[in-house]
Amino acid sequence: MRVTALVIALAAVVGVAVGCGSSGSANSLTLYSGQHVQTTADLVRAFEQATGITVNTRSANEDTLAAQISTEGSNSPADAFYTENSPALEYLQGKGLLSPVLPSTLAKVPAKYSSPHGDWVGVSARASVIIFNPSRISPSKLPTSVMQLSDPKYKDQLAVAPSETDFQPIVTSVAKTYGNTAAVSWLKGIAANAGGRVYPDNETVVNEVNRGSAALGVINQYYWYRIRDEIGASNMHAKIADFAPNDVGYVIDVSGAGALKSSSHQANAQRFLAFLVSPQAQKIIADSQSYEYPIAPGVAASPKEVPLSQLQPNSVSIADLGDGSTAVSLLRQAGLL
């Protein structure tokens, strides 16, 4: 999904006429969703059938929606917000716009995947990986660390999508580990190695690597699986590989959801959050074509994927990833935004 920085999105919605708080009947819910449309639709359909609550969904990229909620403030018509990544939720939490999630809901998933303050709940996860084309680069020549992507030996081989929110957690992880100055230097090296192969989204990175116009790139694993399903296994020439265990670029991104403090349908919003981490909803996520990892215990991911329990990511936490503003600033300094 193509994204822009929160500040850019905020500027885009300033001046938009705001509503009059949560709207709809007592048996309804307004959901702002930055998640995959099809997966969200499947979850919403199941929730409506299970509860009788009507869900009105507004879909857009998560940064735009977070900025819109911030602008709407107490007049926002949104009751709940569902995102692909945690920074947009952390942004709203920092502004005091989210209600605490019920403890019984938070208890359904490991605490490391939810807000440290309990204001949003983790729903699913994805992992950052290397995508490469074996006709352009052999597995033995692949970087084992994300830091090696700035090495000049990868010049004119790298594809990158810096405006993706999926890329921001990696940048934040690098900055937390090595400092902002080192992170900017690393990003400038990536920009030099990518040359003209700076793309708007991860789907384009996958397609460009797959057709051989770039040798390698960094994506979240689910893009590879989704596009392989779309074009057929025989047409998928690119492969994916993990970074070395605990590498700074080996990051788990968390999708989550929160209830708006301004909502007049608090009970419905909390029921929706609880549903998202229920066995039924987690199974929908596991079986969907989004290829995200369900995170509730007892629900396995697609058998096509490496189990979440077998991944060996960096220990960067949700709190460390923050609201994404540091990553956006560093990407701008490096000329990638």
Residue pairs with C-beta under 8 A, 6 or more apart in sequence:
1 34
1 36
1 61
1 62
1 84
1 164
1 165
1 201
1 202
2 61
2 163
2 164
2 200
2 201
3 61
3 62
3 63
3 163
3 164
3 165
4 12
4 61
4 63
4 64
4 163
5 63
5 324
5 328
5 332
5 337
6 63
6 66
6 67
6 88
6 91
6 323
6 324
6 325
6 328
7 67
7 325
7 328
8 63
9 61
9 63
9 64
9 66
9 67
9 68
10 67
10 70
10 71
12 64
12 67
13 64
13 67
13 68
13 71
14 71
16 68
16 71
18 71
18 72
18 73
18 75
18 76
19 72
19 75
19 76
19 77
20 75
20 77
21 74
21 75
21 76
21 77
21 262
21 263
21 264
22 30
22 76
22 77
22 78
22 79
22 260
22 262
22 263
22 264
22 265
23 30
23 77
24 30
24 54
24 56
24 265
25 54
26 265
27 52
27 53
27 54
27 268
28 53
28 54
28 55
28 56
28 265
28 268
29 53
29 54
29 55
29 56
29 79
29 80
29 265
29 268
29 269
29 272
30 55
30 56
30 58
30 77
30 78
30 79
30 80
30 265
31 40
31 44
31 55
31 56
31 57
31 58
31 78
31 79
31 80
31 81
31 82
31 272
32 58
32 60
32 65
32 68
32 69
32 78
32 80
32 81
32 82
33 40
33 57
33 58
33 59
33 65
33 81
33 82
33 83
34 59
34 60
34 61
34 62
34 63
34 64
34 65
34 66
34 81
34 82
34 83
34 84
34 88
35 62
35 82
35 83
35 84
35 255
36 84
36 288
36 290
37 59
38 288
38 289
38 290
39 284
39 285
39 288
39 289
39 290
39 292
40 57
40 59
40 82
41 57
42 284
42 288
43 275
43 276
43 281
43 284
43 285
44 55
44 57
46 275
46 280
46 281
46 284
47 53
47 55
47 272
47 275
47 281
48 54
48 55
50 275
50 280
51 271
51 275
53 268
53 271
53 272
55 272
58 65
58 78
60 68
61 165
62 83
62 84
62 85
62 88
62 165
63 88
63 165
63 324
65 78
65 81
65 83
65 88
66 81
66 83
66 88
66 89
66 91
66 92
68 76
69 76
69 78
69 81
69 92
69 97
69 260
70 91
70 92
70 95
70 97
72 78
73 97
73 262
74 262
75 262
76 97
76 260
76 262
78 260
78 262
78 263
79 259
79 260
79 263
79 264
79 265
79 266
79 268
79 269
79 272
80 257
80 258
80 259
80 260
80 263
80 269
80 272
80 273
81 88
81 89
81 92
81 98
81 257
81 258
81 260
82 123
82 255
82 256
82 257
82 276
83 89
83 255
83 256
83 257
84 165
84 166
84 253
84 255
85 165
85 166
85 168
85 169
85 253
85 254
85 255
85 324
86 120
86 122
86 169
86 253
86 254
86 255
86 256
86 318
86 321
87 165
87 168
87 169
87 321
87 322
87 323
87 324
87 327
88 165
88 323
88 324
89 98
89 115
89 119
89 120
89 256
89 257
89 258
90 115
90 318
90 321
90 322
90 323
90 324
91 323
91 324
91 325
92 98
92 258
93 115
93 117
93 119
93 120
93 258
94 323
96 261
97 260
97 261
97 262
98 115
98 119
98 120
98 258
98 259
98 260
98 261
99 119
99 258
99 259
99 260
99 261
99 263
99 266
99 269
99 270
100 118
100 119
101 114
101 115
101 118
101 119
101 120
101 121
101 258
101 259
101 270
101 273
102 270
102 273
102 274
103 118
104 274
105 121
105 270
105 273
105 274
105 277
106 114
106 118
106 121
108 121
108 274
108 277
108 278
108 296
109 121
109 122
109 123
109 277
109 295
109 296
109 297
110 122
110 295
110 297
112 317
112 318
113 122
113 125
113 254
113 256
113 295
113 318
114 120
114 121
114 122
114 256
114 318
115 121
115 256
115 258
115 318
116 317
116 318
116 319
119 258
120 256
120 257
120 258
121 256
121 257
121 258
121 273
121 276
121 277
122 254
122 255
122 256
122 277
122 295
122 318
123 254
123 255
123 256
123 257
123 276
123 277
123 281
123 285
123 295
124 254
124 255
124 282
124 285
124 292
124 293
124 294
124 295
125 252
125 253
125 254
125 255
125 292
125 293
125 295
125 308
126 166
126 220
126 221
126 222
126 252
126 253
126 255
126 291
126 292
126 293
127 220
127 221
127 242
127 250
127 251
127 252
127 253
127 293
127 311
127 313
128 146
128 166
128 169
128 170
128 218
128 219
128 220
128 221
128 243
128 249
128 250
128 251
128 253
129 218
129 219
129 220
129 221
129 224
129 240
129 241
129 242
129 243
130 142
130 143
130 216
130 217
130 218
130 240
130 241
130 242
130 243
131 205
131 206
131 209
131 216
131 217
131 218
131 219
131 223
131 224
131 238
131 239
131 240
132 139
132 142
132 209
132 215
132 216
132 217
132 238
132 239
132 240
132 241
133 209
133 210
133 212
133 214
133 215
133 216
133 237
133 238
133 239
134 237
134 239
135 212
135 237
136 157
136 212
136 214
136 215
136 216
137 157
137 215
137 216
139 239
139 241
142 216
142 241
143 149
143 151
143 154
143 216
143 243
144 243
144 244
144 247
145 243
145 244
145 247
145 248
145 249
146 170
146 174
146 218
146 243
146 247
146 248
146 249
146 250
147 174
147 178
147 186
147 248
147 249
148 154
149 158
149 186
149 189
149 190
149 193
149 218
149 249
150 185
150 186
150 187
150 188
150 189
150 190
150 192
150 193
151 189
151 193
152 189
152 192
152 193
154 193
154 215
154 216
155 192
155 193
155 195
156 193
156 195
157 193
157 214
157 215
157 216
158 190
158 193
158 194
158 197
158 214
158 215
158 216
158 217
159 194
159 197
159 199
159 204
159 205
159 208
159 209
159 213
159 214
159 216
159 217
160 167
160 190
160 191
160 194
160 197
160 198
160 199
160 205
160 217
160 218
160 336
161 167
161 198
161 199
161 200
161 201
161 202
161 204
161 205
161 217
161 219
162 187
162 198
162 331
162 336
162 337
163 200
163 201
163 337
164 201
164 202
165 324
166 202
166 219
166 220
166 253
167 218
167 327
168 324
168 327
168 328
168 331
169 251
169 253
169 316
169 321
169 324
169 327
170 218
170 248
170 249
170 251
171 183
171 187
171 326
171 327
171 330
171 331
172 316
172 320
172 321
172 322
172 324
172 326
172 327
173 248
173 249
173 251
173 314
173 316
173 320
173 321
174 182
174 183
174 186
174 248
174 249
175 182
175 183
175 326
175 327
175 330
176 316
176 320
177 248
178 186
178 248
180 326
180 330
183 330
184 330
184 333
184 334
187 330
187 331
187 333
187 334
187 336
188 334
188 335
190 334
190 336
191 198
191 334
191 335
191 336
197 208
197 213
197 214
198 336
199 205
199 208
202 219
202 220
202 223
203 223
203 227
205 214
205 217
205 218
205 219
205 223
206 217
206 219
206 223
206 224
206 227
206 238
207 227
208 214
208 217
209 215
209 216
209 217
209 238
210 227
210 231
210 235
210 236
210 237
210 238
211 237
212 237
218 249
219 240
220 253
221 240
221 291
221 305
222 290
222 291
222 292
224 236
224 238
224 240
225 291
225 302
225 304
225 305
226 289
226 290
226 291
227 236
228 236
229 289
242 250
242 311
242 312
243 249
243 250
244 250
245 312
246 312
246 313
246 314
246 315
247 314
248 314
248 316
249 314
250 311
250 312
250 313
250 314
251 313
251 314
251 316
252 311
252 313
254 295
254 318
255 292
257 272
257 273
257 276
258 273
259 266
259 269
259 270
259 272
259 273
260 269
263 269
275 281
277 295
277 296
278 296
279 296
279 298
279 299
282 294
282 295
282 296
282 299
283 294
283 299
285 292
285 294
286 294
286 299
286 300
286 301
286 302
287 302
291 301
291 302
291 304
291 305
293 301
293 305
293 308
294 300
294 301
295 308
300 307
301 307
301 308
328 337
331 337
